[in-house]
Amino acid sequence: MYSPWKSNILGVVIRAWMFNSGFYESLSDRVEISTPLNSWKRVVEGVYLQQRSQSPYEGDVFHETPTGLLFYTYLLKLNCNVLHAVFILCDVITAIVLTEATRLFIQDIVKDQQNKLKTCHKDAKKITLKKEEVANVPQYVTAAYLLNPYIVCSCVAMTTTVFANLILSLTLLAMAKRSRLLSTFCLAFAAHQSFYPIMLLVPIAIATAKEKQLLKSVFLTTTTYAFFTSLLIWFAYLSTGSWRFIESTYGCILKVPDLTPNIGLFWYFFTEMFDHFYLFFTYVFQLNPFIYVIPLAIRFDDNVPLLSFTLCAIMAIFKSYPSIGDVGFYLALLPLWNHLVPFFRHSFIVGCIFLVTSVLSPILWYLWIYTGSANANFFFATTLAFATAQIFLLTDVLFAQAKYDYHLKHGVDLKINGKEGMLVLE
Amino acid sequence: MLNPCFAIEIVEMSPCHLSVSCARLRAVSILPVQKMKPHFKTFLLLFVVLSCVETVLATSESFSEELLIKPLPTGHVYSFFQFTTKWDVDPEETKLRHYNLFPRSVGEIIQKHSLRELHLSLTQSLWRTQKWGYPVRFAGPGAEVFATFYPHLNNDEIDSAWIGLVNSLSGLFCSSFNFVTLTNTIQPLWTFSPEGLNLGGTNASHQRYANLPREIVCTENLTPWKKLLPCESHSGLGELLNAKNMYDSNYHSLALDLRPICRDKKCQETSLELKLSLSLVSEPTVLHGNTYHGINADWSFKSIYGAHLFSSCPRAQVSKVYIDITSNLTSSTHWKLRPDPTAIFINQRGGSATHLALYDLNAVSSWPINVQASYTKKLTYGNVPPPLIHATRFVGGHGQAKGKLVTRIHNNYFSSDIDIVFLELVPWYCRVFLHTLTFRNSKNKPVGIDIPQKLYFRPGLDRQRPHHLELRLTLPADSVTEIEWEFQKGFLKWTEYPPDAHRGFDLGPAVISALLPVARNWTGTPRHVSTFDQSWNVSQSGYFVRIHTETLVVAMATPDFSMPYNVICLACTVVALAFGPLYNLTTKRQRLVLQNTIFIQFDETSYCG
C-alpha cells in the first residue's frame, strides 16, 4: 500500500530545501504566485505600518483583514527559520486535513452508490466503486497536494494563500464530517479572508441537511454563518477602530482597482475596458462565479464532494485575484475523481495546456517586462489558455460524472435495439 | 500637455495698462479749459476731486527692481532678476481694490482663493548645485507650486480653493498647472513652511504642495509673467527679458512669491509682498563659439540678454544691478567691468565675504548701458569648491515591474553634522514599501532616524493621492548618506497612460531643506528682508537652503493600446466557454439517440459523452 508519509516527508524536504536556497526572493515577485491580495511583502508592510502605530488601511498596499493582521503580527515576531517552518507545517496540515476529508468523502460516495444499487441497472456493478479500489485515494490527495509544484511555489513564496487553503481544507473536513457548527465557523474565516468561499455555504447546507429538511438546513446554516461572520467583522472593527478595512479588503476584491497581472481573467480585461462600461463589466465578472452555484447544487444535490470541488475550481478560475496556490488546491482533490477518468474527453489537451502555459508564462512575462521584446498580449494569451484549460478540466469532470450517473442507471451499453447510440443533452 | 492659453485677456488688464490710460486722461484735463462748456467743467472738477480721493484711499505701494549677476566657476553666468512689489495692505482684513503697481490679476487670485502665501516656479532643466553653489531662489525642475491658505478654512474648503487656485494659475501663466489634482498634491509637514511673517493659525493642513516634473517652460509662460511687472518690458530691467535669449540658456526659472511681511520696523501691521523673479544661467563660452585663442568667457548684457539697457523703470524706488566680482579678486581669473560701476562694496556674511559691484540705474547719466566683462586672461576652469550639501537621485533596478528610489546626499562640511528635512512625493502608481526604507552612511554613522516621530509617511491611495514621505535626518559630518526604498510599478488602465506611454512616467524631485551654519556658496536674501538692497551684511544664525534633486523617468509596463475590442472579446469568450457547458449540463436532460441520427456536432456544449 502507498504510504502517505513518504510524500509528506518529500514535500517537507523540497520546501525546506527551496527556502534554504533562497527561492523566496525569486518566487515572491512572480505575478502568477503573489497577487496584491496574498503577497507576503505587502503583509510585512502592513505589519510594519501597524507597529509604527499607523493604520495599514490608510494606504492601498495592505489588503488582508484585521484578524489576519493580528495573526501576521505574531508570525513576524518569529525567527526567519521558524517562520518558514510555520509555512511548511501549514501546508502539511492542509494535506493531512484534505486526506482525511477525502477519506470521508470517498466513503460517502461508495455508501451512496451501494444505497442506490437497487435502482441501478444490473450492468452497473461493472463500474461501481469497490472499497479496495478507493482505499488509496486519500493518500493520492496527500501527494497531489504536497508535491504539487503550484502549492510548493505558493508556500516557498510565503503567500497567504497557504493559510487560506488551510482554512478551506478545514471547512471541507467539517463538511465531510457533517458538522454544521464547525464548517460554518471555518467558512466564516475563509470567506472573511477571501470572500469568494462564501459560495460553499450551499454544499454545507446540503451536507448537513437531515432527511428532507433542506430548507431548515439552509436557514440554520445561513444563520450560524451570519453569526460567525458578524462576530469576526465586529472583532475586526474593534481591533482597528474604523470601518476603513472593509474598503481595503472586500472593496479591493470586488472593485478590482489593482490591475497587476495575474493568472486570472480580470486584469487585462479591465485594463483595456472602456471607462463607461467599467462598472457594468465589474458586476458581470463578479456575478459570474456566483450564478453557477444554485444550478449546480440542484444538479448534483446528491454529490456534495463534487459540488464542493466544482465550486473551489470556479473560485480559482473566476476570482478577481487568483494565484496558482488556489489552482493547486482544487487540483489536489482530483484523485477523488479517479473512477471518472475513463469518461474524460480532454485530459490530454488539458494536461498539455497546463504544462505549456506553466512553462511559457514566466518566459513571456520576462520578454514583456524585462527585455521589452514581447508585449502584454503574449502574457495575456498564456493566462487565457490557462483559464481555458481549467475550464475544460472542470467541465470534463462534470460531464464525466453525468455520464457515469447515466451508466449506473441504464447500464454500460449505449445501444438502442442493438444499434449504436450516443448520449445527447436536450 | 495642453496649455490653456486663455490667459492673455486677463493679463491685458494689468495695472500698468490702467495707469497709462489714467495718465492719458489727466493729460486731457490740461487741455484749454475755457473752451469747454460750464457743465463739462464741473464734471472735470468732479473727476479731479475723485481721483484725488482715490489717491488718498489707495494704500501705498512700492516697487524695486534688482539684478544680480554672478559669474560661476564653470564659466557660466548666473543672472537673477528680482522685481519686488510691497503693498501696505492686509488682504485678510480689507478687500483689495485700487491697484496701482500690484498686478490686479494676482490680487484677484489672492482674494478669490483665500490665499495667505503662494510660491510657484516654472523651471527648465536642473540647477547644478554641486557646480554652481546655491541659487537665490530654489526651484525644482518643471512646475512647482506651494500655497498656504487662511486658517479659518476647513480641509474640504482648502481642497476646493487649491483646485481653483491651480486652475487660475494655469490660465494666468499659460501653463499646465491645471494638471495638479488631489492625486499629486500633498500637505507638506516640515519641508515647506510659510516663508513670510508668521501670522499664526495655520498648520500643515492649511498647506498644499504639488509639482509637475514634466512641465515644459517656454515663451508662452514668460510673456504673461512679464505682464505682471509694473513696467512690463517697456522700461527698466524688464527690457532685458528677451524670450529668444532666455530660452537659449542652460537653466532658467520663473518664479512668483507672495507672502505677508512686516509693514515697518515695529511690525504692528502687515503688508503684502509680491516677488517676481527670474533665474538664468547662460554659458558665454558657448555663445562665443570656439576660438583658436582658447576659451573666451567674456560676457555683456548684449551677449547674454540680447539687448542694451535703455532706461530704468520710473516706478521703481530701487533700480540696481549687482555684479559679484569675488572671483575676479580671489582667483586667477581677471576680468574688467565696463562701464565703471557706481560703487564697489564687500558683503560680509556667515564667515564668507563677497565683493560686489553696484550699478545704480537711477543714477545713470548716459543711456543706454551695456555692462561688459572682458577677461584679460583666458578662462581656466578651476576647482569648484563644493557646497555644503548637495544631492543626486536615481532609479535602481531593472525591468518594468519594480525598482528602487535611491537618493544620495553629500555633506561636505567637516566641522559638524547637519540636520536636514527630506521630502519625497511619489505618485500613487509607484507603490512604495516603507519597510524597505534603508539608510546607508559612507562612514557607517547613524543618521538620526531613532524615533518614529522623525519619519512621517502618508501612504498613497490608488487614483486618489500620492505617497508622501518626510524625514528629519542628521547627516554625519563629511560623509555621503544614501536613502533607498523599493517600489512596485503599478499597471494602469489604458486610458490613464499619457499619449507617449512608452517614454515612461516622470517622478518629481526629492526636496532637501537645511539650515546651513555657514554661508559658503550661499546667495540668497534673509527671510526678513525683501530686497538685495536691504540684505547686504545682514548676518543670520543659519542659512536656509532647499535643494531639489533631479526628476526621474520611470519606465512602466504598457498594455497594447490597439486592441481593447480583441481583449474584451477573448476574455468574454473564455467566460462563455465555462458558461455554455455548465448551462447545458444543469438545464438539460441526457438522452440516448441513434448515432446516425445525429448530425456531425463539434459543439461540446450540446454534447455529452
Interface residues (C-beta under 8 A of the other chain):
Chain A: D29 V31 K41 V44 E45 Y48 L49 R52 S53 Q54 E58 G59 D60 V61 P257 D258 L259 T260 P261 L265 W267 Y268 F269 F270 T271 E272 M273 F274 D275 F285 N288 Y292 P295 L296 I298 R299 I314 I317 F318 F343 W368 I369 Y370 G372 N375 A376 N377 F380 L384 A387 T388 I391 F392 L394 T395 L398 F399 A402 K403 Y406 H410 L414 I416 K419 E420 G421 M422 L423 V424 L425 E426
Chain B: H398 G399 Q400 A401 K402 W428 R431 F433 L434 H435 P452 L455 F457 R458 P459 G460 L461 D462 R463 H467 Q488 G490 F491 L492 K493 W494 T495 A557 T558 P559 D560 M563 P564 V567 I568 L570 A571 V574 V575 L577 A578 F579 P581 L582 Y583 N584 L585 T586 T587 K588 R589 Q590 R591 L592 V593 L594 Q595 I598 E604 S606 Y607 C608 G609
